[in-house]
Amino acid sequence: MHLSARFFIQLVFGVAATGAAFAAQAFDAAAWREDFAQARSELARAYANLDWVVSDRKVDLKALVARTEAELGRATSDKEAAQALKQFLDAFGDGHVRMLPPARAAAAVAQTDSAPATASCRDLGFRARPDKPLDFAAAEQFEPLANDDAALLPAGVLKAGGRKLGVIRIGLFSEHNFPLLCERELAQAAGCDRACQQRLFTRAGKELTRLLARQVTALRARSIDALVIDITGNGGGTNWAEAAARVVTGPGLLAPRVAFIKHPHWVKGLAARIDDIDRDLKRESLPAAQKAWLTAARMRLAAARERASEPCDRSAIWDNRPVCPLAVAGTLHTVGLDAEPAPLDFDGYEAEWVHNNLATYEAVSAWNGPLAVLVDGNTASAAELFAATLKDSGRATLIGSRTYGSGCGYTDGGIPITLKRSGVQLKVPDCVRLRADGSNEVAGIAPDVAIGWQRGDAAAARATLATAALADWATSNFKR
């Protein structure tokens, strides 16, 4: 089974620092110009949001190229040349566009290519990131839950607007952000190979889903009137964001559409899905309903693979001329082929993840009442998926400020672009996540209720403003 293809990786990262990690050698201006030409060629055929940069952000690519070439012409060091390239990428306004200097790029490749046998959860990538939640505890009308689960997912009851609001904090939608879950599973002192790592990741995801459901249940026992999920500052994560969304609302939540791109990377990814279906179709005992779904799914994926294989010369985009579209929409959704997977049992099938890539989380609804989601300018990537899915389905009210704007990230490891002369690596999103109205999620998500947070506000001050907004919502704007 192609385990790596199960997850759309949604983490958002800042563009790497450009002033270090270059080899101590003479500055070569011509080499940087060659790299910039390579970057344009690769971005035209691999960057899923480049058409959006033109159509929605109205970026004049021809002028941007000319400005960058001028900056490269004035550069007298690798640091200055790298800064010019960074400014070029920053103009796209895309939170998932990354730039790694050579040393970090080499380290990233080494980490991807190796599978060290380690006994440490930290070595396996389980590390809790620092969190800066809204400080509701500073309010007199907030009572935190004191259960064991609160160490991982803090929760409490906030009295606002004459209502009791259950608040749960999710700082990051990633299993790797919860090393304690790994430590509970990793009892052995010996190494942990790739299969072991996959089991740990899967078990951590299941436990995290159950943990969230337990916190919702604990709040329900306090007779709350509504549920509030705080994802301010949440930079993204994995598909667990969608599992979490299904825990905090009723059944029937529809998954957003995902557009793929015309690129060998997606040809390979779609082929992996077809291969798993073919293995299942060879089963001796295959129920008729499962066979029918697998057969139809194979036809849809084969057609998608053909679309991904279509030639598409996009070099003229840098001259502001029309080119063939890169992204193809209509075949895939974030959870699989369908917005709501058919109620079929594919447990143990190779193509279980093709049918429903959330199946391993075993998410079950724990709340079906009024729901609010707190967001801000640092809510990004998978956290935006969580918010947009609930908002577009009419299941939640978003309160706060416009989200960061990252959208879909990297599938199956993404498409790394290593520039030949400098060794700089670019990573760009290879998919597009579409809102209910067809717009690209990378534009960010506007809240239903705006909060006038200011840069530099303390956590307690931000919580006070959020409490006031929640009070207004609680008295007049409950939505199901």
C-alpha positions in Angstrom: 0.0 0.0 0.0 1.3 3.5 -0.9 1.2 4.9 2.6 2.8 8.2 1.7 -0.1 9.0 -0.6 -2.6 8.9 2.2 -2.0 12.4 3.5 -2.3 15.9 2.0 0.4 17.6 4.0 -0.9 21.0 5.0 1.7 22.6 7.3 2.5 26.2 6.6 6.1 27.3 6.8 7.8 30.7 6.5 10.2 31.3 3.7 13.6 30.4 4.9 16.2 33.0 5.8 18.3 33.9 2.9 21.4 35.3 4.5 23.2 32.0 5.5 24.0 28.5 4.5 25.7 29.3 1.2 29.0 27.8 0.4 32.1 30.0 0.9 32.9 30.6 -2.7 33.1 33.5 -5.2 29.9 35.2 -6.1 28.7 34.2 -9.6 26.1 36.6 -10.9 25.6 34.6 -14.1 24.8 31.4 -12.1 22.0 33.2 -10.2 20.5 34.5 -13.5 20.5 30.9 -14.8 18.8 29.8 -11.6 16.2 32.5 -12.0 15.5 31.3 -15.5 15.2 27.7 -14.2 12.9 28.8 -11.4 10.5 30.5 -13.9 10.4 27.4 -16.1 9.7 25.1 -13.1 7.2 27.4 -11.5 5.2 27.7 -14.7 4.7 23.9 -14.8 4.5 23.0 -11.1 3.1 25.9 -9.1 -0.7 25.3 -8.7 -1.6 28.8 -7.8 0.3 30.8 -10.4 -2.9 31.3 -12.5 -4.6 32.7 -9.3 -1.6 35.0 -8.8 -2.4 36.5 -12.2 -6.2 36.4 -12.2 -7.0 37.3 -8.5 -3.9 39.1 -7.2 -3.4 40.9 -10.5 0.3 40.5 -10.4 2.1 41.8 -13.5 4.5 38.9 -14.0 6.4 40.5 -16.8 7.1 43.5 -14.7 8.0 41.3 -11.7 10.5 39.4 -13.8 12.1 42.6 -15.0 12.3 44.0 -11.5 13.9 40.7 -10.2 16.4 40.6 -13.0 17.4 44.1 -12.3 17.9 43.3 -8.6 20.0 40.3 -9.5 22.0 42.5 -11.8 22.8 44.8 -8.9 23.6 41.9 -6.4 27.2 41.6 -5.3 26.8 38.6 -3.0 24.9 35.3 -2.7 22.9 36.9 0.2 21.7 39.8 -2.0 20.9 37.5 -4.9 18.9 35.2 -2.6 17.1 38.2 -1.2 16.1 39.2 -4.7 14.7 35.7 -5.4 12.9 35.8 -2.0 11.2 39.1 -2.9 10.1 37.5 -6.2 8.4 34.7 -4.4 6.9 36.9 -1.8 5.1 38.8 -4.5 2.9 35.7 -5.0 1.3 36.2 -1.6 1.1 32.5 -1.0 1.8 31.0 2.4 2.9 27.7 1.0 5.6 29.0 -1.2 8.9 28.1 0.4 12.6 28.8 -0.2 15.4 26.7 1.4 19.0 27.7 1.1 21.4 24.9 0.1 22.3 23.6 3.6 18.6 23.3 4.7 17.6 21.9 1.3 20.2 19.1 1.7 19.1 18.4 5.2 15.5 18.2 4.1 16.4 15.7 1.4 18.5 13.6 3.8 15.6 13.5 6.3 13.2 12.4 3.5 15.4 9.7 2.1 16.5 8.1 5.4 14.5 6.1 7.9 16.6 6.0 11.0 15.9 3.3 13.5 15.4 5.4 16.6 13.6 4.9 19.9 12.8 8.6 20.5 9.5 10.1 19.6 11.3 13.4 19.1 13.6 11.8 16.6 10.4 10.5 14.8 9.2 14.1 14.5 6.8 14.3 17.5 7.5 17.7 19.0 5.1 20.1 20.6 5.3 23.6 19.1 5.0 26.6 21.4 1.4 27.8 21.5 -0.1 31.2 22.2 -3.8 30.7 22.7 -6.3 33.4 23.7 -6.0 33.8 27.4 -9.6 33.2 28.4 -8.3 32.1 31.8 -7.8 35.8 32.6 -11.5 36.3 32.4 -13.5 35.9 35.6 -16.2 34.1 33.7 -14.1 31.3 32.5 -13.7 27.9 34.2 -11.1 25.6 32.7 -11.6 21.8 32.6 -9.2 20.1 35.0 -9.2 16.7 33.4 -6.1 14.8 32.1 -7.0 15.5 28.4 -6.7 19.3 29.1 -2.9 18.9 29.0 -3.2 18.2 25.2 -6.4 20.0 24.3 -7.2 22.7 26.8 -10.9 23.4 27.3 -13.3 25.2 29.6 -16.6 26.9 30.0 -16.9 30.6 29.2 -20.0 32.6 30.3 -20.8 35.2 27.7 -24.0 36.8 26.6 -26.0 35.0 29.2 -24.9 31.6 27.7 -22.5 28.9 28.7 -20.0 28.4 25.9 -17.7 25.4 25.8 -14.3 26.4 24.5 -11.6 24.0 23.1 -8.2 25.1 22.0 -6.5 23.4 19.1 -3.0 24.9 18.6 -2.0 22.8 15.6 -3.8 20.2 13.5 -1.0 17.7 13.5 -0.4 14.4 15.2 3.2 15.3 15.5 2.4 18.2 17.7 1.4 15.7 20.5 4.5 13.7 21.5 2.7 12.3 24.5 0.5 10.3 22.2 3.6 8.8 20.6 5.2 8.1 23.9 2.2 6.1 25.1 2.5 3.9 22.0 6.3 3.6 21.7 6.9 1.2 24.5 9.8 -0.6 22.9 13.4 0.5 23.5 14.6 -0.8 20.1 14.3 1.0 16.7 11.2 2.1 14.8 11.3 1.5 11.1 9.0 3.1 8.5 6.2 0.6 9.2 6.5 1.3 12.9 6.4 5.0 12.2 3.2 4.7 10.2 1.6 2.7 12.9 2.5 5.3 15.5 1.2 8.1 13.3 -2.1 6.2 12.7 -2.6 5.4 16.4 -1.8 8.9 17.4 -4.4 10.2 15.0 -7.1 7.9 16.3 -6.3 8.8 19.9 -6.3 12.5 19.1 -9.7 12.1 17.5 -11.0 10.3 20.5 -9.5 12.9 22.8 -11.3 15.7 21.0 -14.5 13.8 21.3 -14.0 13.3 25.0 -13.4 17.0 25.6 -16.6 17.8 23.7 -18.5 15.3 25.8 -17.0 16.7 29.0 -18.2 20.1 28.0 -21.7 18.8 27.1 -21.8 17.4 30.6 -21.5 21.0 31.8 -24.8 21.8 29.9 -23.1 24.2 27.5 -25.3 26.1 25.0 -22.7 26.3 22.2 -19.3 25.1 21.3 -16.3 27.3 20.4 -13.1 26.0 18.8 -10.2 28.4 19.1 -7.8 27.9 16.1 -6.2 31.4 16.2 -2.5 31.1 15.4 -3.0 27.5 14.2 -0.5 27.1 11.3 -2.0 23.9 9.8 -1.2 20.3 10.0 -2.5 17.1 8.4 -5.8 15.5 7.3 -6.7 15.4 11.0 -8.2 18.8 10.6 -11.0 17.2 8.6 -11.5 14.5 11.1 -11.7 17.1 13.8 -14.3 19.0 11.8 -16.5 15.9 11.8 -16.2 15.5 15.5 -17.5 19.0 16.3 -20.5 19.0 14.0 -23.3 16.7 12.9 -23.1 13.9 10.3 -23.1 14.7 6.6 -20.4 17.3 6.4 -19.3 17.6 2.7 -15.6 17.8 1.8 -14.2 20.6 -0.4 -13.0 19.9 -4.0 -9.3 19.6 -4.8 -7.9 20.5 -8.2 -4.7 18.7 -9.3 -2.2 19.9 -11.8 -0.9 18.7 -15.2 2.4 17.3 -14.0 4.2 14.0 -13.7 4.0 14.2 -10.0 0.2 13.9 -10.2 0.4 11.3 -12.9 2.4 9.2 -10.5 0.0 9.9 -7.6 -3.1 9.0 -9.5 -1.4 5.9 -10.8 -0.7 4.8 -7.2 -4.5 5.1 -6.5 -5.3 3.0 -9.6 -2.7 0.4 -8.6 -4.3 -0.1 -5.2 -7.8 -0.4 -6.8 -6.5 -3.0 -9.3 -5.1 -5.1 -6.4 -8.5 -5.0 -4.7 -10.3 -5.9 -7.9 -8.3 -9.1 -8.0 -9.7 -10.3 -4.6 -11.4 -13.6 -4.9 -14.3 -12.6 -2.7 -15.4 -9.1 -3.5 -18.9 -7.9 -2.6 -20.8 -6.5 -5.6 -21.2 -3.0 -4.1 -17.5 -2.7 -3.4 -16.7 -4.0 -6.9 -19.0 -1.5 -8.5 -17.5 1.4 -6.6 -13.9 0.3 -7.3 -14.7 -0.2 -11.0 -16.3 3.3 -11.3 -13.5 4.9 -9.3 -10.9 3.3 -11.5 -12.5 4.9 -14.6 -12.7 8.3 -13.0 -9.0 8.1 -11.9 -7.9 6.9 -15.3 -9.5 9.9 -16.9 -7.9 12.1 -14.3 -4.5 10.6 -15.0 -5.0 11.4 -18.7 -5.8 15.0 -17.8 -2.7 15.2 -15.6 -0.6 13.8 -18.6 -1.8 16.5 -21.0 1.0 18.6 -22.5 0.8 22.2 -21.4 3.4 24.8 -22.5 3.0 27.7 -20.0 6.3 29.6 -20.6 4.4 32.6 -22.1 2.8 33.3 -18.7 5.9 35.3 -17.7 5.2 37.7 -20.7 1.6 38.2 -19.5 0.2 36.2 -22.4 -2.6 33.6 -22.2 -1.5 30.0 -21.5 -3.3 26.7 -21.0 -4.6 26.3 -17.4 -2.5 24.2 -15.1 -5.1 23.0 -12.5 -7.8 20.5 -13.2 -10.9 20.5 -10.9 -13.9 18.2 -10.6 -12.5 14.7 -9.9 -11.2 14.8 -6.3 -12.2 16.0 -2.9 -10.1 16.4 0.2 -11.3 13.1 1.7 -11.2 11.1 -1.5 -13.1 10.9 -4.8 -16.4 12.0 -3.3 -17.5 14.9 -1.1 -19.1 12.4 1.2 -17.7 8.8 0.9 -20.3 6.1 0.1 -21.3 4.1 3.1 -19.2 1.0 2.1 -16.9 -1.0 4.3 -13.4 -0.9 2.8 -11.6 -1.8 6.0 -8.5 -3.8 5.1 -8.6 -2.9 1.4 -5.6 -1.5 -0.4 -7.8 1.3 -1.7 -9.4 2.2 1.6 -7.6 5.6 1.5 -8.8 6.2 -2.0 -12.4 5.8 -0.9 -12.0 7.7 2.3 -8.6 8.9 3.5 -10.2 9.8 6.9 -11.2 6.3 7.6 -8.3 5.5 9.9 -9.2 8.4 12.2 -12.6 6.8 13.0 -14.2 10.3 13.6 -17.7 10.3 15.1 -19.8 13.3 15.7 -19.8 14.5 19.3 -21.7 17.8 18.9 -24.6 19.0 16.7 -25.4 22.3 18.2 -24.4 26.0 17.7 -20.7 26.2 16.7 -18.3 29.1 16.5 -14.7 29.0 15.2 -12.2 31.7 16.3 -9.7 32.6 13.5 -7.0 35.2 12.9 -4.3 36.2 10.5 -2.1 33.3 11.6 -4.8 30.7 11.1 -3.4 28.9 8.0 -3.4 25.9 5.7 -5.2 22.9 7.3 -6.7 25.2 9.9 -8.2 27.1 7.0 -9.5 23.9 5.6 -11.2 23.2 9.0 -12.7 26.7 9.1 -13.8 26.9 5.4 -15.4 23.4 5.4 -17.5 24.3 8.4 -18.4 27.8 7.2 -19.2 26.8 3.6 -21.4 24.0 4.9 -23.4 26.4 7.1 -22.2 24.5 10.2 -20.2 27.3 12.0 -19.8 31.0 12.4 -16.3 32.3 12.0 -15.3 35.0 14.4 -12.0 37.0 14.4 -10.0 38.3 11.5 -9.2 37.2 8.0 -7.0 34.0 7.8 -3.4 33.9 6.6 -4.1 32.5 3.1 -2.3 29.2 2.4 -4.8 26.8 0.9 -3.8 23.4 -0.3 -0.2 22.4 0.3 1.9 19.5 -0.9 0.7 16.0 -1.8 2.8 12.9 -1.5 5.8 15.1 -0.4 5.2 17.8 -3.0 7.4 18.9 -5.9 10.8 20.1 -4.7 12.6 22.4 -7.2 16.3 22.5 -6.7 18.1 25.3 -8.6 21.1 23.8 -10.3 23.7 26.4 -9.7 23.0 27.8 -6.2 21.5 24.6 -4.7 18.5 26.7 -3.4 15.3 24.6 -3.2 11.9 26.0 -3.9 8.7 24.2 -2.7 5.4 25.3 -4.1 1.8 23.9 -3.7 0.9 21.3 -6.3 -2.9 21.3 -5.6 -5.7 23.9 -5.2 -8.4 23.6 -2.6 -11.7 25.1 -3.7 -14.3 26.9 -1.7 -18.1 26.2 -2.1 -18.3 29.2 -4.5 -15.4 27.9 -6.6 -12.8 30.4 -5.3 -9.3 29.4 -4.3 -8.8 29.0 -0.5 -5.4 30.5 -0.8 -7.1 33.9 -0.8 -7.8 33.5 2.9 -11.2 33.3 4.7 -13.1 36.3 5.9 -14.8 35.9 9.2 -18.6 36.3 9.7 -18.0 38.4 12.8 -14.9 40.7 12.8 -12.8 41.4 15.9 -10.7 44.5 16.0 -7.5 42.9 17.2 -4.4 45.0 16.9 -0.8 43.9 16.3 0.9 43.6 19.7 -2.3 43.0 21.7 -1.6 40.8 24.7 -3.3 37.4 24.9 -5.6 38.6 27.7 -6.6 41.7 25.7 -7.3 39.5 22.6 -9.4 37.2 24.8 -11.4 40.1 26.1 -12.3 41.3 22.6 -13.1 37.7 21.6 -15.4 37.3 24.6 -17.3 40.4 23.7 -17.8 39.1 20.1 -18.8 35.7 21.4 -21.3 37.4 23.7 -23.0 39.2 20.8 -23.0 36.0 18.8 -24.4 34.0 21.7 -27.4 36.2 22.2 -28.5 36.6 18.6 -26.5 34.6 16.0 -26.6 30.9 16.8 -26.3 28.8 13.7 -26.4 25.1 13.2 
